[in-house]
């Protein structure tokens, strides 16, 4: 596991994300986050390991994942999202997603859940192990913990190195399939490990762009663009080739992200 040391104070306390909350509410970002195609991979993985039950999404932002989960499988799940950033949580609440604002480690949560999710969250945390332990505390025996994070052994990283846009100041921890498995295995029995997502547009842009930190607004525009491609019927032949490439990269653990699923065993 690679990590930043020292950690900037605003990152360690969550102040940065509370202040940046409005940036997550641009029309382009919200349209992408709430598009039906946005969380297809996460939903597939989640359903395979947790077909029903209560779900806590830590770092839920504007609530897109939980919204899609409830929209598609309304009878199967009870949902709750938590985050430190008020503005995205307000939007999640408007969309019907139950929310709990505050620092996860400081919250008193009496309820026990069937699943806790960290979708693109662990890489932002100054103390990820404490979050993992807290997840174990709020899970029922047999419950699942889902962690998705950028893959430091991905094809993109191998091709781009330090040019890769997801090696940047907001990310404090970097994982490979091996290190995320060891990390999750410290608190859970690992029952699933995958590599998923592939965005060739990111590779093309970052290769041309040189070593620089890509502004959030630019990343949001690319998210909107790729979401549009996924929704377009005209792109079906290209999407099939793209999906085949992603499958191959996933089997080699060279796709953009790694996902680990941990099970809380009885007595742990």
KOLSEFI-357615 format. One record per residue (C-alpha): residue in three letters; x, y negated, z; residue number from 1. Coordinates in Angstrom, 2 decimals. Layout:
<vofis>
+-----+---------+---------+---------+-----+
:   r :      c1 :      c2 :      c3 :   k :
+-----+---------+---------+---------+-----+
: ALA :       X :       Y :       Z : NUM :
...
+-----+---------+---------+---------+-----+
</vofis>
This chain:
<vofis>
+-----+---------+---------+---------+-----+
:   r :      c1 :      c2 :      c3 :   k :
+-----+---------+---------+---------+-----+
: UNK :    0.00 :    0.00 :    0.00 :   1 :
: UNK :    1.28 :   -3.44 :   -0.97 :   2 :
: UNK :    0.21 :   -6.43 :    1.11 :   3 :
: UNK :    0.80 :  -10.15 :    1.53 :   4 :
: UNK :    2.82 :  -11.34 :    4.54 :   5 :
: UNK :    2.31 :  -13.88 :    5.98 :   6 :
: UNK :   -1.41 :  -14.30 :    5.27 :   7 :
: UNK :   -2.61 :  -17.90 :    4.78 :   8 :
: UNK :   -4.76 :  -18.95 :    7.73 :   9 :
: UNK :   -7.79 :  -19.85 :    5.63 :  10 :
: UNK :   -7.78 :  -16.33 :    4.17 :  11 :
: UNK :   -7.37 :  -14.65 :    7.55 :  12 :
: UNK :  -10.29 :  -16.52 :    9.09 :  13 :
: UNK :  -12.73 :  -16.40 :    6.16 :  14 :
: UNK :  -12.87 :  -20.20 :    5.96 :  15 :
: UNK :  -11.74 :  -20.08 :    2.33 :  16 :
: UNK :  -14.70 :  -17.96 :    1.21 :  17 :
: UNK :  -17.28 :  -19.95 :    3.16 :  18 :
: UNK :  -15.98 :  -23.14 :    1.53 :  19 :
: UNK :  -15.91 :  -21.51 :   -1.92 :  20 :
: UNK :  -19.43 :  -20.13 :   -1.64 :  21 :
: UNK :  -21.01 :  -22.54 :   -4.13 :  22 :
: UNK :  -18.64 :  -21.29 :   -6.85 :  23 :
: UNK :  -20.45 :  -17.96 :   -6.75 :  24 :
: UNK :  -23.74 :  -19.65 :   -7.61 :  25 :
: UNK :  -23.05 :  -20.88 :  -11.13 :  26 :
: UNK :  -25.71 :  -19.85 :  -13.62 :  27 :
: UNK :  -23.21 :  -17.73 :  -15.54 :  28 :
: UNK :  -22.10 :  -15.87 :  -12.42 :  29 :
: UNK :  -25.61 :  -15.19 :  -11.16 :  30 :
: UNK :  -26.87 :  -14.03 :  -14.56 :  31 :
: UNK :  -23.97 :  -11.59 :  -14.75 :  32 :
: UNK :  -24.28 :  -10.37 :  -11.15 :  33 :
: UNK :  -28.00 :   -9.72 :  -11.55 :  34 :
: UNK :  -27.82 :   -8.19 :  -15.04 :  35 :
: UNK :  -28.96 :   -4.56 :  -15.17 :  36 :
: UNK :  -25.60 :   -3.48 :  -16.61 :  37 :
: UNK :  -23.50 :   -5.17 :  -13.91 :  38 :
: UNK :  -23.33 :   -2.40 :  -11.30 :  39 :
: UNK :  -23.94 :    0.66 :  -13.48 :  40 :
: UNK :  -20.74 :    2.43 :  -12.42 :  41 :
: UNK :  -21.13 :    1.60 :   -8.74 :  42 :
: UNK :  -24.74 :    2.79 :   -8.77 :  43 :
: UNK :  -23.79 :    6.05 :  -10.49 :  44 :
: UNK :  -21.09 :    6.78 :   -7.92 :  45 :
: UNK :  -23.25 :    5.69 :   -5.02 :  46 :
: UNK :  -26.26 :    7.81 :   -6.01 :  47 :
: UNK :  -24.08 :   10.88 :   -6.41 :  48 :
: UNK :  -22.99 :   10.69 :   -2.77 :  49 :
: UNK :  -25.93 :    8.96 :   -1.08 :  50 :
: UNK :  -29.29 :    9.75 :   -2.72 :  51 :
: UNK :  -31.29 :    7.99 :    0.01 :  52 :
: UNK :  -30.99 :    6.25 :    3.37 :  53 :
: UNK :  -29.94 :    2.99 :    5.01 :  54 :
: UNK :  -27.19 :    0.96 :    3.35 :  55 :
: UNK :  -24.95 :   -1.85 :    4.63 :  56 :
: UNK :  -23.07 :   -3.76 :    1.93 :  57 :
: UNK :  -20.12 :   -5.59 :    3.51 :  58 :
: UNK :  -19.03 :   -8.64 :    1.51 :  59 :
: UNK :  -22.30 :   -8.56 :   -0.42 :  60 :
: UNK :  -21.87 :  -12.07 :   -1.89 :  61 :
: UNK :  -25.09 :  -13.05 :   -3.72 :  62 :
: UNK :  -26.59 :   -9.58 :   -3.26 :  63 :
: UNK :  -26.43 :   -8.20 :   -6.81 :  64 :
: UNK :  -25.62 :   -4.60 :   -5.90 :  65 :
: UNK :  -28.29 :   -4.29 :   -3.24 :  66 :
: UNK :  -30.82 :   -6.00 :   -5.49 :  67 :
: UNK :  -30.22 :   -3.44 :   -8.25 :  68 :
: UNK :  -30.26 :   -0.56 :   -5.78 :  69 :
: UNK :  -33.64 :   -1.60 :   -4.39 :  70 :
: UNK :  -35.02 :   -2.52 :   -7.82 :  71 :
: UNK :  -34.27 :    0.90 :   -9.29 :  72 :
: UNK :  -34.78 :    3.12 :   -6.25 :  73 :
: UNK :  -37.13 :    1.15 :   -4.01 :  74 :
: UNK :  -38.45 :    4.18 :   -2.13 :  75 :
: UNK :  -35.05 :    5.67 :   -1.41 :  76 :
: UNK :  -33.13 :    2.96 :    0.44 :  77 :
: UNK :  -33.30 :    0.44 :    3.26 :  78 :
: UNK :  -30.77 :   -2.30 :    2.55 :  79 :
: UNK :  -28.81 :   -4.96 :    4.43 :  80 :
: UNK :  -26.04 :   -7.24 :    3.19 :  81 :
: UNK :  -23.48 :   -9.19 :    5.19 :  82 :
: UNK :  -20.92 :  -11.84 :    4.26 :  83 :
: UNK :  -19.13 :  -14.88 :    5.70 :  84 :
: UNK :  -20.20 :  -17.22 :    2.90 :  85 :
: UNK :  -23.54 :  -18.94 :    3.47 :  86 :
: UNK :  -24.43 :  -20.16 :   -0.03 :  87 :
: UNK :  -24.34 :  -16.73 :   -1.75 :  88 :
: UNK :  -26.23 :  -15.21 :    1.18 :  89 :
: UNK :  -28.96 :  -17.83 :    0.80 :  90 :
: UNK :  -29.36 :  -16.76 :   -2.82 :  91 :
: UNK :  -29.45 :  -13.08 :   -1.84 :  92 :
: UNK :  -32.23 :  -13.86 :    0.64 :  93 :
: UNK :  -34.19 :  -15.68 :   -2.07 :  94 :
: UNK :  -33.93 :  -12.54 :   -4.20 :  95 :
: UNK :  -35.41 :  -10.44 :   -1.41 :  96 :
: UNK :  -32.18 :   -8.96 :   -0.06 :  97 :
: UNK :  -32.09 :   -8.83 :    3.78 :  98 :
: UNK :  -28.90 :  -10.52 :    4.97 :  99 :
: UNK :  -26.75 :  -10.96 :    8.06 : 100 :
: UNK :  -24.26 :  -13.84 :    8.05 : 101 :
: UNK :  -21.00 :  -13.70 :    9.92 : 102 :
: UNK :  -17.65 :  -12.03 :   10.31 : 103 :
: UNK :  -18.24 :   -8.28 :   10.13 : 104 :
: UNK :  -15.72 :   -7.53 :   12.87 : 105 :
: UNK :  -17.45 :   -9.94 :   15.27 : 106 :
: UNK :  -21.01 :   -8.78 :   14.62 : 107 :
: UNK :  -22.91 :   -6.65 :   17.10 : 108 :
: UNK :  -24.70 :   -4.11 :   14.93 : 109 :
: UNK :  -26.84 :   -1.62 :   16.83 : 110 :
: UNK :  -28.25 :    0.15 :   13.77 : 111 :
: UNK :  -26.46 :    3.16 :   12.31 : 112 :
: UNK :  -26.30 :    3.49 :    8.53 : 113 :
: UNK :  -26.17 :    6.30 :    6.02 : 114 :
: UNK :  -23.75 :    4.31 :    3.85 : 115 :
: UNK :  -21.41 :    1.34 :    4.14 : 116 :
: UNK :  -20.05 :   -0.19 :    0.94 : 117 :
: UNK :  -17.04 :   -2.39 :    0.23 : 118 :
: UNK :  -17.28 :   -3.28 :   -3.48 : 119 :
: UNK :  -14.15 :   -5.31 :   -4.37 : 120 :
: UNK :  -13.74 :   -6.43 :   -0.75 : 121 :
: UNK :  -10.81 :   -4.61 :    0.90 : 122 :
: UNK :   -8.25 :   -6.40 :   -1.25 : 123 :
: UNK :   -9.41 :   -9.73 :    0.24 : 124 :
: UNK :   -9.02 :   -8.77 :    3.92 : 125 :
: UNK :   -6.15 :   -9.67 :    6.21 : 126 :
: UNK :   -6.89 :   -6.67 :    8.47 : 127 :
: UNK :   -8.51 :   -3.98 :    6.28 : 128 :
: UNK :   -7.95 :   -1.20 :    8.82 : 129 :
: UNK :  -10.13 :   -2.96 :   11.39 : 130 :
: UNK :  -12.92 :   -3.20 :    8.81 : 131 :
: UNK :  -12.55 :    0.50 :    8.05 : 132 :
: UNK :  -12.78 :    1.38 :   11.74 : 133 :
: UNK :  -15.84 :   -0.86 :   12.17 : 134 :
: UNK :  -17.46 :    0.87 :    9.20 : 135 :
: UNK :  -16.91 :    4.21 :   10.93 : 136 :
: UNK :  -18.56 :    2.84 :   14.07 : 137 :
: UNK :  -21.76 :    1.77 :   12.28 : 138 :
: UNK :  -22.11 :    4.94 :   10.19 : 139 :
: UNK :  -24.22 :    7.91 :   11.17 : 140 :
: UNK :  -22.48 :   11.30 :   11.36 : 141 :
: UNK :  -22.32 :   12.51 :    7.78 : 142 :
: UNK :  -22.60 :    8.94 :    6.49 : 143 :
: UNK :  -20.53 :    7.72 :    3.55 : 144 :
: UNK :  -18.11 :    4.82 :    3.20 : 145 :
: UNK :  -17.54 :    3.55 :   -0.35 : 146 :
: UNK :  -14.50 :    1.43 :   -1.23 : 147 :
: UNK :  -13.77 :   -0.01 :   -4.68 : 148 :
: UNK :  -10.61 :   -2.02 :   -5.24 : 149 :
: UNK :   -8.28 :   -2.97 :   -8.13 : 150 :
: UNK :   -5.91 :   -0.20 :   -9.17 : 151 :
: UNK :   -2.23 :   -1.16 :   -8.98 : 152 :
: UNK :   -1.40 :    1.85 :  -11.11 : 153 :
: UNK :   -3.79 :    0.86 :  -13.91 : 154 :
: UNK :   -2.90 :    0.59 :  -17.58 : 155 :
: UNK :   -3.47 :   -3.17 :  -17.29 : 156 :
: UNK :   -0.89 :   -3.51 :  -14.53 : 157 :
: UNK :    1.60 :   -1.33 :  -16.41 : 158 :
: UNK :    1.24 :   -3.48 :  -19.54 : 159 :
: UNK :    0.99 :   -6.91 :  -17.92 : 160 :
: UNK :    2.89 :   -6.72 :  -14.64 : 161 :
: UNK :    2.74 :  -10.06 :  -12.82 : 162 :
: UNK :    0.69 :  -11.55 :  -15.67 : 163 :
: UNK :   -2.33 :   -9.52 :  -14.57 : 164 :
: UNK :   -5.01 :  -11.91 :  -13.32 : 165 :
: UNK :   -5.95 :   -9.79 :  -10.31 : 166 :
: UNK :   -2.50 :  -10.15 :   -8.79 : 167 :
: UNK :   -3.26 :  -13.54 :   -7.26 : 168 :
: UNK :   -3.63 :  -15.53 :   -4.08 : 169 :
: UNK :   -7.06 :  -14.28 :   -3.00 : 170 :
: UNK :   -5.91 :  -10.67 :   -2.98 : 171 :
: UNK :   -4.00 :   -9.75 :    0.15 : 172 :
: UNK :   -3.81 :   -5.97 :   -0.33 : 173 :
: UNK :   -3.11 :   -3.80 :   -3.37 : 174 :
: UNK :   -3.91 :   -0.10 :   -3.66 : 175 :
: UNK :   -3.32 :    2.86 :   -5.93 : 176 :
: UNK :   -5.40 :    6.04 :   -5.93 : 177 :
: UNK :   -2.86 :    7.64 :   -3.60 : 178 :
: UNK :   -2.72 :    4.78 :   -1.09 : 179 :
: UNK :   -6.48 :    4.15 :   -1.00 : 180 :
: UNK :   -7.02 :    7.87 :   -0.34 : 181 :
: UNK :   -4.56 :    7.79 :    2.56 : 182 :
: UNK :   -6.13 :    4.59 :    3.86 : 183 :
: UNK :   -9.68 :    5.98 :    3.84 : 184 :
: UNK :   -8.47 :    9.34 :    5.13 : 185 :
: UNK :   -7.25 :    7.72 :    8.33 : 186 :
: UNK :  -10.89 :    7.36 :    9.47 : 187 :
: UNK :  -12.91 :    9.62 :    7.17 : 188 :
: UNK :  -12.83 :   12.89 :    5.31 : 189 :
: UNK :  -12.29 :   11.91 :    1.68 : 190 :
: UNK :  -15.02 :   13.51 :   -0.45 : 191 :
: UNK :  -14.55 :   11.55 :   -3.67 : 192 :
: UNK :  -11.85 :    9.69 :   -5.58 : 193 :
: UNK :  -12.32 :    8.06 :   -8.99 : 194 :
: UNK :  -10.77 :    5.51 :  -11.29 : 195 :
: UNK :  -13.27 :    3.40 :  -13.19 : 196 :
: UNK :  -13.82 :    0.22 :  -15.24 : 197 :
: UNK :  -11.71 :   -0.92 :  -18.17 : 198 :
: UNK :  -11.70 :   -4.39 :  -19.72 : 199 :
: UNK :   -9.45 :   -4.73 :  -22.79 : 200 :
: UNK :  -10.39 :   -8.42 :  -23.05 : 201 :
: UNK :   -8.59 :   -9.07 :  -19.77 : 202 :
: UNK :   -5.45 :   -7.39 :  -21.10 : 203 :
: UNK :   -5.60 :   -9.42 :  -24.32 : 204 :
: UNK :   -6.19 :  -12.73 :  -22.56 : 205 :
: UNK :   -3.59 :  -12.22 :  -19.85 : 206 :
: UNK :   -0.97 :  -11.03 :  -22.33 : 207 :
: UNK :   -1.37 :  -14.29 :  -24.27 : 208 :
: UNK :   -1.81 :  -16.49 :  -21.23 : 209 :
: UNK :    1.51 :  -15.96 :  -19.51 : 210 :
: UNK :    2.08 :  -15.78 :  -15.77 : 211 :
: UNK :   -0.51 :  -18.06 :  -14.21 : 212 :
: UNK :   -3.42 :  -17.85 :  -11.80 : 213 :
: UNK :   -6.64 :  -17.65 :  -13.80 : 214 :
: UNK :   -9.22 :  -20.11 :  -12.39 : 215 :
: UNK :  -12.44 :  -18.66 :  -11.00 : 216 :
: UNK :  -14.46 :  -20.54 :  -13.62 : 217 :
: UNK :  -12.50 :  -18.83 :  -16.39 : 218 :
: UNK :  -12.96 :  -15.43 :  -14.79 : 219 :
: UNK :  -16.70 :  -16.06 :  -14.52 : 220 :
: UNK :  -16.89 :  -16.98 :  -18.22 : 221 :
: UNK :  -15.20 :  -13.71 :  -19.15 : 222 :
: UNK :  -17.59 :  -11.77 :  -16.88 : 223 :
: UNK :  -20.51 :  -13.43 :  -18.66 : 224 :
: UNK :  -18.99 :  -12.58 :  -22.04 : 225 :
: UNK :  -18.39 :   -8.91 :  -21.24 : 226 :
: UNK :  -21.86 :   -8.62 :  -19.70 : 227 :
: UNK :  -23.30 :   -9.93 :  -22.95 : 228 :
: UNK :  -21.37 :   -7.35 :  -24.94 : 229 :
: UNK :  -22.72 :   -4.56 :  -22.74 : 230 :
: UNK :  -26.28 :   -5.78 :  -23.26 : 231 :
: UNK :  -26.00 :   -6.17 :  -27.04 : 232 :
: UNK :  -27.43 :   -3.42 :  -29.26 : 233 :
: UNK :  -25.12 :   -4.58 :  -32.04 : 234 :
: UNK :  -22.16 :   -3.47 :  -29.95 : 235 :
: UNK :  -23.28 :    0.15 :  -29.49 : 236 :
: UNK :  -20.56 :    1.74 :  -31.73 : 237 :
: UNK :  -17.85 :   -0.32 :  -30.04 : 238 :
: UNK :  -19.29 :    0.47 :  -26.61 : 239 :
: UNK :  -19.12 :    4.20 :  -27.33 : 240 :
: UNK :  -15.43 :    3.94 :  -28.21 : 241 :
: UNK :  -14.85 :    1.74 :  -25.16 : 242 :
: UNK :  -16.63 :    4.22 :  -22.88 : 243 :
: UNK :  -14.58 :    7.11 :  -24.26 : 244 :
: UNK :  -11.39 :    5.16 :  -23.57 : 245 :
: UNK :  -12.54 :    4.43 :  -20.03 : 246 :
: UNK :  -13.27 :    8.11 :  -19.42 : 247 :
: UNK :   -9.77 :    9.10 :  -20.53 : 248 :
: UNK :   -8.14 :    6.38 :  -18.44 : 249 :
: UNK :  -10.31 :    7.36 :  -15.49 : 250 :
: UNK :   -9.19 :   10.99 :  -15.64 : 251 :
: UNK :   -5.58 :    9.78 :  -15.63 : 252 :
: UNK :   -6.32 :    7.30 :  -12.80 : 253 :
: UNK :   -5.24 :    4.47 :  -15.11 : 254 :
: UNK :   -8.54 :    2.57 :  -15.22 : 255 :
: UNK :   -8.83 :   -0.92 :  -13.72 : 256 :
: UNK :  -10.26 :    0.11 :  -10.33 : 257 :
: UNK :  -10.06 :    2.96 :   -7.87 : 258 :
: UNK :  -13.00 :    4.14 :   -5.79 : 259 :
: UNK :  -12.77 :    6.32 :   -2.71 : 260 :
: UNK :  -15.69 :    7.85 :   -0.82 : 261 :
: UNK :  -15.22 :    8.88 :    2.78 : 262 :
: UNK :  -17.52 :   10.96 :    4.99 : 263 :
: UNK :  -17.86 :   10.43 :    8.71 : 264 :
: UNK :  -17.76 :   13.86 :   10.29 : 265 :
: UNK :  -19.71 :   14.79 :   13.40 : 266 :
: UNK :  -17.83 :   13.89 :   16.54 : 267 :
: UNK :  -15.58 :   11.33 :   14.82 : 268 :
+-----+---------+---------+---------+-----+
</vofis>
